[in-house]
Amino acid sequence: SDKIDRFVIRLIIHEMWHIKQMMSGRLQFNYDNTKAVFEGKEYTNLTAHKNRPFEQEAVKAEKKYYNQVKQLLNI
């Protein structure tokens, strides 16, 4: 069933944070998404997901904004 739950809210916040990073020019990906450049430093798919600073920042945003989004959605 279609349900907005904790996972979905956090996922949307996380991905929107990446959009913010890209719009500000801090994060870029190559054409086939095998390489990212974040604040001038290059990361490949060989870098563990949890060790990528742009991912760590997005996880912090999830935690920071989760309750606010939940309250806005009235759930």
N, CA, C and O atoms as a Tripos MOL2 file, in Angstrom:
@<TRIPOS>MOLECULE
protein
  300   299    75     0     0
PROTEIN
NO_CHARGES

@<TRIPOS>ATOM
      1 N           0.8410   -1.1830    0.0000 N.3       1 SER1
      2 CA          0.0000    0.0000    0.0000 C.3       1 SER1
      3 C           0.8860    1.2460    0.0000 C.2       1 SER1
      4 O           2.0130    1.2270    0.4940 O.2       1 SER1
      5 N           0.3590    2.3060   -0.5550 N.am      2 ASP2
      6 CA          1.0840    3.5730   -0.5460 C.3       2 ASP2
      7 C           0.9490    4.1960    0.8330 C.2       2 ASP2
      8 O          -0.1550    4.4720    1.3000 O.2       2 ASP2
      9 N           2.0750    4.4080    1.4690 N.am      3 LYS3
     10 CA          2.0550    4.9080    2.8270 C.3       3 LYS3
     11 C           3.2710    5.8050    3.0350 C.2       3 LYS3
     12 O           4.3880    5.4530    2.6550 O.2       3 LYS3
     13 N           3.0450    6.9360    3.6250 N.am      4 ILE4
     14 CA          4.1740    7.8020    3.9600 C.3       4 ILE4
     15 C           4.5880    7.4390    5.3770 C.2       4 ILE4
     16 O           3.8930    7.7420    6.3470 O.2       4 ILE4
     17 N           5.7220    6.7910    5.4700 N.am      5 ASP5
     18 CA          6.2250    6.3900    6.7760 C.3       5 ASP5
     19 C           7.5960    7.0150    7.0190 C.2       5 ASP5
     20 O           8.0770    7.8120    6.2130 O.2       5 ASP5
     21 N           8.2040    6.6540    8.1120 N.am      6 ARG6
     22 CA          9.5010    7.2120    8.5060 C.3       6 ARG6
     23 C          10.5350    7.0330    7.4010 C.2       6 ARG6
     24 O          11.2690    7.9680    7.0840 O.2       6 ARG6
     25 N          10.5980    5.8440    6.8120 N.am      7 PHE7
     26 CA         11.5740    5.5670    5.7620 C.3       7 PHE7
     27 C          11.3890    6.5070    4.5720 C.2       7 PHE7
     28 O          12.3580    7.0780    4.0710 O.2       7 PHE7
     29 N          10.1570    6.6650    4.1280 N.am      8 VAL8
     30 CA          9.8690    7.4990    2.9540 C.3       8 VAL8
     31 C          10.2150    8.9600    3.2270 C.2       8 VAL8
     32 O          10.8200    9.6230    2.3840 O.2       8 VAL8
     33 N           9.8360    9.4620    4.3980 N.am      9 ILE9
     34 CA         10.1370   10.8500    4.7400 C.3       9 ILE9
     35 C          11.6430   11.0750    4.7590 C.2       9 ILE9
     36 O          12.1350   12.0520    4.1940 O.2       9 ILE9
     37 N          12.3650   10.1820    5.4000 N.am     10 ARG10
     38 CA         13.8220   10.3370    5.4750 C.3      10 ARG10
     39 C          14.4650   10.2100    4.1060 C.2      10 ARG10
     40 O          15.4210   10.9240    3.8030 O.2      10 ARG10
     41 N          13.9580    9.3190    3.2800 N.am     11 LEU11
     42 CA         14.4870    9.1500    1.9260 C.3      11 LEU11
     43 C          14.3160   10.4330    1.1110 C.2      11 LEU11
     44 O          15.2410   10.8640    0.4210 O.2      11 LEU11
     45 N          13.1450   11.0320    1.1910 N.am     12 ILE12
     46 CA         12.8830   12.2630    0.4360 C.3      12 ILE12
     47 C          13.7880   13.3960    0.9280 C.2      12 ILE12
     48 O          14.3580   14.1270    0.1170 O.2      12 ILE12
     49 N          13.9230   13.5450    2.2360 N.am     13 ILE13
     50 CA         14.8160   14.5710    2.7840 C.3      13 ILE13
     51 C          16.2390   14.3360    2.2920 C.2      13 ILE13
     52 O          16.9130   15.2690    1.8540 O.2      13 ILE13
     53 N          16.6910   13.0930    2.3630 N.am     14 HIS14
     54 CA         18.0460   12.7230    1.9630 C.3      14 HIS14
     55 C          18.3150   13.1060    0.5100 C.2      14 HIS14
     56 O          19.3210   13.7440    0.1990 O.2      14 HIS14
     57 N          17.4140   12.7130   -0.3620 N.am     15 GLU15
     58 CA         17.6240   12.9750   -1.7930 C.3      15 GLU15
     59 C          17.4700   14.4550   -2.1190 C.2      15 GLU15
     60 O          18.1730   14.9670   -2.9910 O.2      15 GLU15
     61 N          16.5700   15.1480   -1.4410 N.am     16 MET16
     62 CA         16.4440   16.5880   -1.6470 C.3      16 MET16
     63 C          17.7180   17.3100   -1.2040 C.2      16 MET16
     64 O          18.1000   18.3240   -1.7890 O.2      16 MET16
     65 N          18.3650   16.7840   -0.1750 N.am     17 TRP17
     66 CA         19.6180   17.3910    0.2720 C.3      17 TRP17
     67 C          20.6820   17.2600   -0.8120 C.2      17 TRP17
     68 O          21.4640   18.1840   -1.0370 O.2      17 TRP17
     69 N          20.7080   16.1050   -1.4840 N.am     18 HIS18
     70 CA         21.6540   15.9530   -2.5950 C.3      18 HIS18
     71 C          21.3400   16.9470   -3.7130 C.2      18 HIS18
     72 O          22.2570   17.4870   -4.3320 O.2      18 HIS18
     73 N          20.0800   17.1890   -3.9740 N.am     19 ILE19
     74 CA         19.7130   18.1810   -4.9880 C.3      19 ILE19
     75 C          20.2370   19.5550   -4.5680 C.2      19 ILE19
     76 O          20.7670   20.3000   -5.3920 O.2      19 ILE19
     77 N          20.0890   19.8830   -3.2970 N.am     20 LYS20
     78 CA         20.6090   21.1590   -2.7870 C.3      20 LYS20
     79 C          22.1230   21.2310   -2.9790 C.2      20 LYS20
     80 O          22.6500   22.2630   -3.3950 O.2      20 LYS20
     81 N          22.8250   20.1300   -2.6770 N.am     21 GLN21
     82 CA         24.2760   20.0940   -2.8500 C.3      21 GLN21
     83 C          24.6530   20.3080   -4.3210 C.2      21 GLN21
     84 O          25.6190   21.0100   -4.6200 O.2      21 GLN21
     85 N          23.8990   19.7080   -5.2240 N.am     22 MET22
     86 CA         24.1920   19.8450   -6.6550 C.3      22 MET22
     87 C          23.8490   21.2500   -7.1530 C.2      22 MET22
     88 O          24.6040   21.8320   -7.9330 O.2      22 MET22
     89 N          22.7300   21.7910   -6.7120 N.am     23 MET23
     90 CA         22.3310   23.1280   -7.1690 C.3      23 MET23
     91 C          23.3220   24.1960   -6.7140 C.2      23 MET23
     92 O          23.5170   25.1990   -7.4000 O.2      23 MET23
     93 N          23.9430   23.9830   -5.5690 N.am     24 SER24
     94 CA         24.9210   24.9490   -5.0660 C.3      24 SER24
     95 C          26.2990   24.7420   -5.7020 C.2      24 SER24
     96 O          27.2100   25.5450   -5.4990 O.2      24 SER24
     97 N          26.4440   23.6560   -6.4760 N.am     25 GLY25
     98 CA         27.7150   23.3750   -7.1350 C.3      25 GLY25
     99 C          28.7090   22.6280   -6.2680 C.2      25 GLY25
    100 O          29.8430   22.3950   -6.6860 O.2      25 GLY25
    101 N          28.3020   22.2520   -5.0770 N.am     26 ARG26
    102 CA         29.2070   21.5310   -4.1700 C.3      26 ARG26
    103 C          29.3570   20.0720   -4.5520 C.2      26 ARG26
    104 O          30.3580   19.4440   -4.2090 O.2      26 ARG26
    105 N          28.3650   19.5160   -5.2650 N.am     27 LEU27
    106 CA         28.3720   18.0990   -5.6230 C.3      27 LEU27
    107 C          28.0910   17.9510   -7.1110 C.2      27 LEU27
    108 O          27.1250   18.5060   -7.6340 O.2      27 LEU27
    109 N          28.9460   17.1980   -7.7790 N.am     28 GLN28
    110 CA         28.7500   16.8810   -9.1940 C.3      28 GLN28
    111 C          29.0010   15.3920   -9.3940 C.2      28 GLN28
    112 O          29.8000   14.7810   -8.6850 O.2      28 GLN28
    113 N          28.3020   14.8180  -10.3750 N.am     29 PHE29
    114 CA         28.4990   13.4220  -10.7540 C.3      29 PHE29
    115 C          28.8960   13.3640  -12.2120 C.2      29 PHE29
    116 O          28.5330   14.2470  -12.9890 O.2      29 PHE29
    117 N          29.6490   12.3190  -12.6010 N.am     30 ASN30
    118 CA         29.9510   12.1440  -14.0070 C.3      30 ASN30
    119 C          28.7460   11.5160  -14.7090 C.2      30 ASN30
    120 O          27.7580   11.1700  -14.0610 O.2      30 ASN30
    121 N          28.8270   11.3740  -16.0020 N.am     31 TYR31
    122 CA         27.6840   10.9560  -16.8190 C.3      31 TYR31
    123 C          27.0790    9.6260  -16.3710 C.2      31 TYR31
    124 O          25.8550    9.4960  -16.3260 O.2      31 TYR31
    125 N          27.9090    8.6390  -16.0400 N.am     32 ASP32
    126 CA         27.3720    7.3260  -15.6620 C.3      32 ASP32
    127 C          27.3730    7.0940  -14.1480 C.2      32 ASP32
    128 O          27.2730    5.9560  -13.6900 O.2      32 ASP32
    129 N          27.4860    8.1710  -13.3800 N.am     33 ASN33
    130 CA         27.3950    8.1200  -11.9150 C.3      33 ASN33
    131 C          28.3780    7.1530  -11.2580 C.2      33 ASN33
    132 O          28.0510    6.4990  -10.2680 O.2      33 ASN33
    133 N          29.5720    7.0710  -11.8140 N.am     34 THR34
    134 CA         30.6010    6.2300  -11.1990 C.3      34 THR34
    135 C          31.6020    7.0610  -10.4010 C.2      34 THR34
    136 O          32.4560    6.5230   -9.6970 O.2      34 THR34
    137 N          31.4790    8.3770  -10.5240 N.am     35 LYS35
    138 CA         32.3950    9.2700   -9.8280 C.3      35 LYS35
    139 C          31.6230   10.5070   -9.3700 C.2      35 LYS35
    140 O          30.7790   11.0380  -10.0920 O.2      35 LYS35
    141 N          31.9320   10.9460   -8.1610 N.am     36 ALA36
    142 CA         31.3570   12.1790   -7.6340 C.3      36 ALA36
    143 C          32.4910   13.1060   -7.2410 C.2      36 ALA36
    144 O          33.5590   12.6600   -6.8220 O.2      36 ALA36
    145 N          32.2480   14.4000   -7.3800 N.am     37 VAL37
    146 CA         33.1870   15.4010   -6.8980 C.3      37 VAL37
    147 C          32.4090   16.2540   -5.8960 C.2      37 VAL37
    148 O          31.4110   16.8900   -6.2340 O.2      37 VAL37
    149 N          32.8900   16.2480   -4.6680 N.am     38 PHE38
    150 CA         32.2400   17.0110   -3.6020 C.3      38 PHE38
    151 C          33.2520   17.9780   -3.0250 C.2      38 PHE38
    152 O          34.2820   17.5820   -2.4800 O.2      38 PHE38
    153 N          32.9330   19.2510   -3.1580 N.am     39 GLU39
    154 CA         33.7980   20.3220   -2.6620 C.3      39 GLU39
    155 C          35.2280   20.1400   -3.1530 C.2      39 GLU39
    156 O          36.1880   20.3340   -2.4080 O.2      39 GLU39
    157 N          35.3500   19.7600   -4.4370 N.am     40 GLY40
    158 CA         36.6540   19.6600   -5.0840 C.3      40 GLY40
    159 C          37.3790   18.3380   -4.9120 C.2      40 GLY40
    160 O          38.4300   18.1350   -5.5190 O.2      40 GLY40
    161 N          36.8510   17.4410   -4.1080 N.am     41 LYS41
    162 CA         37.4990   16.1500   -3.8910 C.3      41 LYS41
    163 C          36.7130   15.0570   -4.6080 C.2      41 LYS41
    164 O          35.4830   15.0380   -4.5710 O.2      41 LYS41
    165 N          37.4350   14.1510   -5.2610 N.am     42 GLU42
    166 CA         36.8120   13.0990   -6.0670 C.3      42 GLU42
    167 C          36.5680   11.8280   -5.2400 C.2      42 GLU42
    168 O          37.4070   11.4080   -4.4430 O.2      42 GLU42
    169 N          35.3880   11.2350   -5.4610 N.am     43 TYR43
    170 CA         35.0090    9.9830   -4.8040 C.3      43 TYR43
    171 C          34.4900    9.0350   -5.8760 C.2      43 TYR43
    172 O          33.7270    9.4400   -6.7530 O.2      43 TYR43
    173 N          34.9030    7.7780   -5.8060 N.am     44 THR44
    174 CA         34.4060    6.7750   -6.7460 C.3      44 THR44
    175 C          33.4760    5.8200   -6.0090 C.2      44 THR44
    176 O          33.2780    5.9280   -4.7990 O.2      44 THR44
    177 N          32.9120    4.8900   -6.7610 N.am     45 ASN45
    178 CA         32.0550    3.8710   -6.1620 C.3      45 ASN45
    179 C          32.8290    2.9580   -5.2190 C.2      45 ASN45
    180 O          32.2250    2.1890   -4.4710 O.2      45 ASN45
    181 N          34.1440    3.0320   -5.2440 N.am     46 LEU46
    182 CA         34.9560    2.2240   -4.3330 C.3      46 LEU46
    183 C          34.9590    2.7990   -2.9130 C.2      46 LEU46
    184 O          35.2810    2.0970   -1.9550 O.2      46 LEU46
    185 N          34.5990    4.0720   -2.7860 N.am     47 THR47
    186 CA         34.4870    4.6810   -1.4580 C.3      47 THR47
    187 C          33.1960    4.1940   -0.8170 C.2      47 THR47
    188 O          32.1200    4.3300   -1.3990 O.2      47 THR47
    189 N          33.3000    3.6370    0.3620 N.am     48 ALA48
    190 CA         32.1090    3.1420    1.0630 C.3      48 ALA48
    191 C          31.0820    4.2560    1.1880 C.2      48 ALA48
    192 O          31.4240    5.4000    1.4850 O.2      48 ALA48
    193 N          29.8380    3.9160    0.9630 N.am     49 HIS49
    194 CA         28.7400    4.8800    0.9850 C.3      49 HIS49
    195 C          28.7520    5.7040    2.2690 C.2      49 HIS49
    196 O          28.6010    6.9250    2.2270 O.2      49 HIS49
    197 N          28.9280    5.0460    3.3950 N.am     50 LYS50
    198 CA         28.8900    5.7380    4.6860 C.3      50 LYS50
    199 C          30.1010    6.6470    4.9100 C.2      50 LYS50
    200 O          30.0860    7.4870    5.8100 O.2      50 LYS50
    201 N          31.1510    6.4820    4.0980 N.am     51 ASN51
    202 CA         32.3580    7.2960    4.2460 C.3      51 ASN51
    203 C          32.4040    8.4900    3.3100 C.2      51 ASN51
    204 O          33.3660    9.2570    3.3430 O.2      51 ASN51
    205 N          31.3950    8.6640    2.4830 N.am     52 ARG52
    206 CA         31.3450    9.8000    1.5600 C.3      52 ARG52
    207 C          30.7780   11.0040    2.3100 C.2      52 ARG52
    208 O          29.6690   10.9240    2.8400 O.2      52 ARG52
    209 N          31.5070   12.1140    2.3680 N.am     53 PRO53
    210 CA         31.0380   13.2560    3.1660 C.3      53 PRO53
    211 C          29.7050   13.8290    2.6950 C.2      53 PRO53
    212 O          28.9420   14.3420    3.5150 O.2      53 PRO53
    213 N          29.4050   13.7580    1.4100 N.am     54 PHE54
    214 CA         28.1140   14.2670    0.9340 C.3      54 PHE54
    215 C          26.9760   13.3690    1.3850 C.2      54 PHE54
    216 O          25.8510   13.8430    1.5420 O.2      54 PHE54
    217 N          27.2380   12.0920    1.5950 N.am     55 GLU55
    218 CA         26.2280   11.1840    2.1470 C.3      55 GLU55
    219 C          26.0620   11.4210    3.6430 C.2      55 GLU55
    220 O          24.9430   11.4200    4.1560 O.2      55 GLU55
    221 N          27.1640   11.6200    4.3350 N.am     56 GLN56
    222 CA         27.1000   11.9010    5.7730 C.3      56 GLN56
    223 C          26.2920   13.1700    6.0340 C.2      56 GLN56
    224 O          25.5080   13.2360    6.9800 O.2      56 GLN56
    225 N          26.4940   14.1740    5.1850 N.am     57 GLU57
    226 CA         25.7560   15.4250    5.3260 C.3      57 GLU57
    227 C          24.2610   15.2090    5.0880 C.2      57 GLU57
    228 O          23.4300   15.7840    5.7920 O.2      57 GLU57
    229 N          23.9200   14.3900    4.1060 N.am     58 ALA58
    230 CA         22.5050   14.1120    3.8060 C.3      58 ALA58
    231 C          21.8450   13.3450    4.9500 C.2      58 ALA58
    232 O          20.6750   13.5790    5.2530 O.2      58 ALA58
    233 N          22.5680   12.4440    5.5810 N.am     59 VAL59
    234 CA         22.0240   11.7040    6.7330 C.3      59 VAL59
    235 C          21.7680   12.6620    7.8910 C.2      59 VAL59
    236 O          20.7610   12.5350    8.5890 O.2      59 VAL59
    237 N          22.6680   13.6160    8.0990 N.am     60 LYS60
    238 CA         22.4440   14.6200    9.1520 C.3      60 LYS60
    239 C          21.1910   15.4420    8.8580 C.2      60 LYS60
    240 O          20.4390   15.7820    9.7720 O.2      60 LYS60
    241 N          20.9680   15.7600    7.5870 N.am     61 ALA61
    242 CA         19.7760   16.5200    7.2120 C.3      61 ALA61
    243 C          18.5160   15.7170    7.5030 C.2      61 ALA61
    244 O          17.5130   16.2740    7.9510 O.2      61 ALA61
    245 N          18.5600   14.4060    7.2500 N.am     62 GLU62
    246 CA         17.4050   13.5370    7.5670 C.3      62 GLU62
    247 C          17.0270   13.6890    9.0250 C.2      62 GLU62
    248 O          15.8630   13.9000    9.3650 O.2      62 GLU62
    249 N          18.0310   13.5790    9.8810 N.am     63 LYS63
    250 CA         17.7980   13.6360   11.3210 C.3      63 LYS63
    251 C          17.3190   15.0200   11.7520 C.2      63 LYS63
    252 O          16.4570   15.1490   12.6220 O.2      63 LYS63
    253 N          17.8880   16.0460   11.1330 N.am     64 LYS64
    254 CA         17.5520   17.4140   11.5120 C.3      64 LYS64
    255 C          16.1220   17.7850   11.1120 C.2      64 LYS64
    256 O          15.4190   18.4450   11.8780 O.2      64 LYS64
    257 N          15.6880   17.3680    9.9240 N.am     65 TYR65
    258 CA         14.4170   17.8370    9.3830 C.3      65 TYR65
    259 C          13.2650   16.8440    9.4880 C.2      65 TYR65
    260 O          12.1320   17.1940    9.1570 O.2      65 TYR65
    261 N          13.5150   15.6340    9.9320 N.am     66 TYR66
    262 CA         12.4640   14.6050    9.9700 C.3      66 TYR66
    263 C          11.2220   15.0660   10.7470 C.2      66 TYR66
    264 O          10.1100   15.0150   10.2200 O.2      66 TYR66
    265 N          11.4020   15.5080   11.9780 N.am     67 ASN67
    266 CA         10.2410   15.8880   12.8000 C.3      67 ASN67
    267 C           9.4900   17.0680   12.2130 C.2      67 ASN67
    268 O           8.2640   17.1320   12.3100 O.2      67 ASN67
    269 N          10.2100   18.0060   11.6030 N.am     68 GLN68
    270 CA          9.5490   19.1580   10.9920 C.3      68 GLN68
    271 C           8.6730   18.7220    9.8220 C.2      68 GLN68
    272 O           7.5390   19.1820    9.6890 O.2      68 GLN68
    273 N           9.1910   17.8450    8.9810 N.am     69 VAL69
    274 CA          8.4090   17.3630    7.8320 C.3      69 VAL69
    275 C           7.2130   16.5450    8.3080 C.2      69 VAL69
    276 O           6.1050   16.6970    7.7950 O.2      69 VAL69
    277 N           7.4390   15.6910    9.2750 N.am     70 LYS70
    278 CA          6.3470   14.8820    9.8290 C.3      70 LYS70
    279 C           5.2260   15.7880   10.3660 C.2      70 LYS70
    280 O           4.0440   15.5250   10.1410 O.2      70 LYS70
    281 N           5.6070   16.8370   11.0640 N.am     71 GLN71
    282 CA          4.6220   17.7640   11.6050 C.3      71 GLN71
    283 C           3.8870   18.4980   10.4760 C.2      71 GLN71
    284 O           2.6720   18.6830   10.5530 O.2      71 GLN71
    285 N           4.6010   18.9110    9.4460 N.am     72 LEU72
    286 CA          3.9730   19.5780    8.3120 C.3      72 LEU72
    287 C           2.9620   18.6830    7.6000 C.2      72 LEU72
    288 O           1.9350   19.1520    7.1110 O.2      72 LEU72
    289 N           3.2720   17.3750    7.5500 N.am     73 LEU73
    290 CA          2.3800   16.4270    6.8920 C.3      73 LEU73
    291 C           1.2370   15.9850    7.7910 C.2      73 LEU73
    292 O           0.3160   15.2980    7.3490 O.2      73 LEU73
    293 N           1.3030   16.3830    9.0530 N.am     74 ASN74
    294 CA          0.2580   16.0250   10.0160 C.3      74 ASN74
    295 C           0.1510   14.5110   10.2070 C.2      74 ASN74
    296 O          -0.9510   13.9630   10.2510 O.2      74 ASN74
    297 N           1.2860   13.8470   10.3180 N.am     75 ILE75
    298 CA          1.2630   12.3910   10.5360 C.3      75 ILE75
    299 C           2.0380   12.0060   11.7710 C.2      75 ILE75
    300 O           2.1220   10.8240   12.1040 O.2      75 ILE75
@<TRIPOS>BOND
     1     1     2 1
     2     2     3 1
     3     3     4 2
     4     3     5 am
     5     5     6 1
     6     6     7 1
     7     7     8 2
     8     7     9 am
     9     9    10 1
    10    10    11 1
    11    11    12 2
    12    11    13 am
    13    13    14 1
    14    14    15 1
    15    15    16 2
    16    15    17 am
    17    17    18 1
    18    18    19 1
    19    19    20 2
    20    19    21 am
    21    21    22 1
    22    22    23 1
    23    23    24 2
    24    23    25 am
    25    25    26 1
    26    26    27 1
    27    27    28 2
    28    27    29 am
    29    29    30 1
    30    30    31 1
    31    31    32 2
    32    31    33 am
    33    33    34 1
    34    34    35 1
    35    35    36 2
    36    35    37 am
    37    37    38 1
    38    38    39 1
    39    39    40 2
    40    39    41 am
    41    41    42 1
    42    42    43 1
    43    43    44 2
    44    43    45 am
    45    45    46 1
    46    46    47 1
    47    47    48 2
    48    47    49 am
    49    49    50 1
    50    50    51 1
    51    51    52 2
    52    51    53 am
    53    53    54 1
    54    54    55 1
    55    55    56 2
    56    55    57 am
    57    57    58 1
    58    58    59 1
    59    59    60 2
    60    59    61 am
    61    61    62 1
    62    62    63 1
    63    63    64 2
    64    63    65 am
    65    65    66 1
    66    66    67 1
    67    67    68 2
    68    67    69 am
    69    69    70 1
    70    70    71 1
    71    71    72 2
    72    71    73 am
    73    73    74 1
    74    74    75 1
    75    75    76 2
    76    75    77 am
    77    77    78 1
    78    78    79 1
    79    79    80 2
    80    79    81 am
    81    81    82 1
    82    82    83 1
    83    83    84 2
    84    83    85 am
    85    85    86 1
    86    86    87 1
    87    87    88 2
    88    87    89 am
    89    89    90 1
    90    90    91 1
    91    91    92 2
    92    91    93 am
    93    93    94 1
    94    94    95 1
    95    95    96 2
    96    95    97 am
    97    97    98 1
    98    98    99 1
    99    99   100 2
   100    99   101 am
   101   101   102 1
   102   102   103 1
   103   103   104 2
   104   103   105 am
   105   105   106 1
   106   106   107 1
   107   107   108 2
   108   107   109 am
   109   109   110 1
   110   110   111 1
   111   111   112 2
   112   111   113 am
   113   113   114 1
   114   114   115 1
   115   115   116 2
   116   115   117 am
   117   117   118 1
   118   118   119 1
   119   119   120 2
   120   119   121 am
   121   121   122 1
   122   122   123 1
   123   123   124 2
   124   123   125 am
   125   125   126 1
   126   126   127 1
   127   127   128 2
   128   127   129 am
   129   129   130 1
   130   130   131 1
   131   131   132 2
   132   131   133 am
   133   133   134 1
   134   134   135 1
   135   135   136 2
   136   135   137 am
   137   137   138 1
   138   138   139 1
   139   139   140 2
   140   139   141 am
   141   141   142 1
   142   142   143 1
   143   143   144 2
   144   143   145 am
   145   145   146 1
   146   146   147 1
   147   147   148 2
   148   147   149 am
   149   149   150 1
   150   150   151 1
   151   151   152 2
   152   151   153 am
   153   153   154 1
   154   154   155 1
   155   155   156 2
   156   155   157 am
   157   157   158 1
   158   158   159 1
   159   159   160 2
   160   159   161 am
   161   161   162 1
   162   162   163 1
   163   163   164 2
   164   163   165 am
   165   165   166 1
   166   166   167 1
   167   167   168 2
   168   167   169 am
   169   169   170 1
   170   170   171 1
   171   171   172 2
   172   171   173 am
   173   173   174 1
   174   174   175 1
   175   175   176 2
   176   175   177 am
   177   177   178 1
   178   178   179 1
   179   179   180 2
   180   179   181 am
   181   181   182 1
   182   182   183 1
   183   183   184 2
   184   183   185 am
   185   185   186 1
   186   186   187 1
   187   187   188 2
   188   187   189 am
   189   189   190 1
   190   190   191 1
   191   191   192 2
   192   191   193 am
   193   193   194 1
   194   194   195 1
   195   195   196 2
   196   195   197 am
   197   197   198 1
   198   198   199 1
   199   199   200 2
   200   199   201 am
   201   201   202 1
   202   202   203 1
   203   203   204 2
   204   203   205 am
   205   205   206 1
   206   206   207 1
   207   207   208 2
   208   207   209 am
   209   209   210 1
   210   210   211 1
   211   211   212 2
   212   211   213 am
   213   213   214 1
   214   214   215 1
   215   215   216 2
   216   215   217 am
   217   217   218 1
   218   218   219 1
   219   219   220 2
   220   219   221 am
   221   221   222 1
   222   222   223 1
   223   223   224 2
   224   223   225 am
   225   225   226 1
   226   226   227 1
   227   227   228 2
   228   227   229 am
   229   229   230 1
   230   230   231 1
   231   231   232 2
   232   231   233 am
   233   233   234 1
   234   234   235 1
   235   235   236 2
   236   235   237 am
   237   237   238 1
   238   238   239 1
   239   239   240 2
   240   239   241 am
   241   241   242 1
   242   242   243 1
   243   243   244 2
   244   243   245 am
   245   245   246 1
   246   246   247 1
   247   247   248 2
   248   247   249 am
   249   249   250 1
   250   250   251 1
   251   251   252 2
   252   251   253 am
   253   253   254 1
   254   254   255 1
   255   255   256 2
   256   255   257 am
   257   257   258 1
   258   258   259 1
   259   259   260 2
   260   259   261 am
   261   261   262 1
   262   262   263 1
   263   263   264 2
   264   263   265 am
   265   265   266 1
   266   266   267 1
   267   267   268 2
   268   267   269 am
   269   269   270 1
   270   270   271 1
   271   271   272 2
   272   271   273 am
   273   273   274 1
   274   274   275 1
   275   275   276 2
   276   275   277 am
   277   277   278 1
   278   278   279 1
   279   279   280 2
   280   279   281 am
   281   281   282 1
   282   282   283 1
   283   283   284 2
   284   283   285 am
   285   285   286 1
   286   286   287 1
   287   287   288 2
   288   287   289 am
   289   289   290 1
   290   290   291 1
   291   291   292 2
   292   291   293 am
   293   293   294 1
   294   294   295 1
   295   295   296 2
   296   295   297 am
   297   297   298 1
   298   298   299 1
   299   299   300 2
@<TRIPOS>SUBSTRUCTURE
     1 SER1         2 RESIDUE 1 A SER
     2 ASP2         6 RESIDUE 1 A ASP
     3 LYS3        10 RESIDUE 1 A LYS
     4 ILE4        14 RESIDUE 1 A ILE
     5 ASP5        18 RESIDUE 1 A ASP
     6 ARG6        22 RESIDUE 1 A ARG
     7 PHE7        26 RESIDUE 1 A PHE
     8 VAL8        30 RESIDUE 1 A VAL
     9 ILE9        34 RESIDUE 1 A ILE
    10 ARG10       38 RESIDUE 1 A ARG
    11 LEU11       42 RESIDUE 1 A LEU
    12 ILE12       46 RESIDUE 1 A ILE
    13 ILE13       50 RESIDUE 1 A ILE
    14 HIS14       54 RESIDUE 1 A HIS
    15 GLU15       58 RESIDUE 1 A GLU
    16 MET16       62 RESIDUE 1 A MET
    17 TRP17       66 RESIDUE 1 A TRP
    18 HIS18       70 RESIDUE 1 A HIS
    19 ILE19       74 RESIDUE 1 A ILE
    20 LYS20       78 RESIDUE 1 A LYS
    21 GLN21       82 RESIDUE 1 A GLN
    22 MET22       86 RESIDUE 1 A MET
    23 MET23       90 RESIDUE 1 A MET
    24 SER24       94 RESIDUE 1 A SER
    25 GLY25       98 RESIDUE 1 A GLY
    26 ARG26      102 RESIDUE 1 A ARG
    27 LEU27      106 RESIDUE 1 A LEU
    28 GLN28      110 RESIDUE 1 A GLN
    29 PHE29      114 RESIDUE 1 A PHE
    30 ASN30      118 RESIDUE 1 A ASN
    31 TYR31      122 RESIDUE 1 A TYR
    32 ASP32      126 RESIDUE 1 A ASP
    33 ASN33      130 RESIDUE 1 A ASN
    34 THR34      134 RESIDUE 1 A THR
    35 LYS35      138 RESIDUE 1 A LYS
    36 ALA36      142 RESIDUE 1 A ALA
    37 VAL37      146 RESIDUE 1 A VAL
    38 PHE38      150 RESIDUE 1 A PHE
    39 GLU39      154 RESIDUE 1 A GLU
    40 GLY40      158 RESIDUE 1 A GLY
    41 LYS41      162 RESIDUE 1 A LYS
    42 GLU42      166 RESIDUE 1 A GLU
    43 TYR43      170 RESIDUE 1 A TYR
    44 THR44      174 RESIDUE 1 A THR
    45 ASN45      178 RESIDUE 1 A ASN
    46 LEU46      182 RESIDUE 1 A LEU
    47 THR47      186 RESIDUE 1 A THR
    48 ALA48      190 RESIDUE 1 A ALA
    49 HIS49      194 RESIDUE 1 A HIS
    50 LYS50      198 RESIDUE 1 A LYS
    51 ASN51      202 RESIDUE 1 A ASN
    52 ARG52      206 RESIDUE 1 A ARG
    53 PRO53      210 RESIDUE 1 A PRO
    54 PHE54      214 RESIDUE 1 A PHE
    55 GLU55      218 RESIDUE 1 A GLU
    56 GLN56      222 RESIDUE 1 A GLN
    57 GLU57      226 RESIDUE 1 A GLU
    58 ALA58      230 RESIDUE 1 A ALA
    59 VAL59      234 RESIDUE 1 A VAL
    60 LYS60      238 RESIDUE 1 A LYS
    61 ALA61      242 RESIDUE 1 A ALA
    62 GLU62      246 RESIDUE 1 A GLU
    63 LYS63      250 RESIDUE 1 A LYS
    64 LYS64      254 RESIDUE 1 A LYS
    65 TYR65      258 RESIDUE 1 A TYR
    66 TYR66      262 RESIDUE 1 A TYR
    67 ASN67      266 RESIDUE 1 A ASN
    68 GLN68      270 RESIDUE 1 A GLN
    69 VAL69      274 RESIDUE 1 A VAL
    70 LYS70      278 RESIDUE 1 A LYS
    71 GLN71      282 RESIDUE 1 A GLN
    72 LEU72      286 RESIDUE 1 A LEU
    73 LEU73      290 RESIDUE 1 A LEU
    74 ASN74      294 RESIDUE 1 A ASN
    75 ILE75      298 RESIDUE 1 A ILE
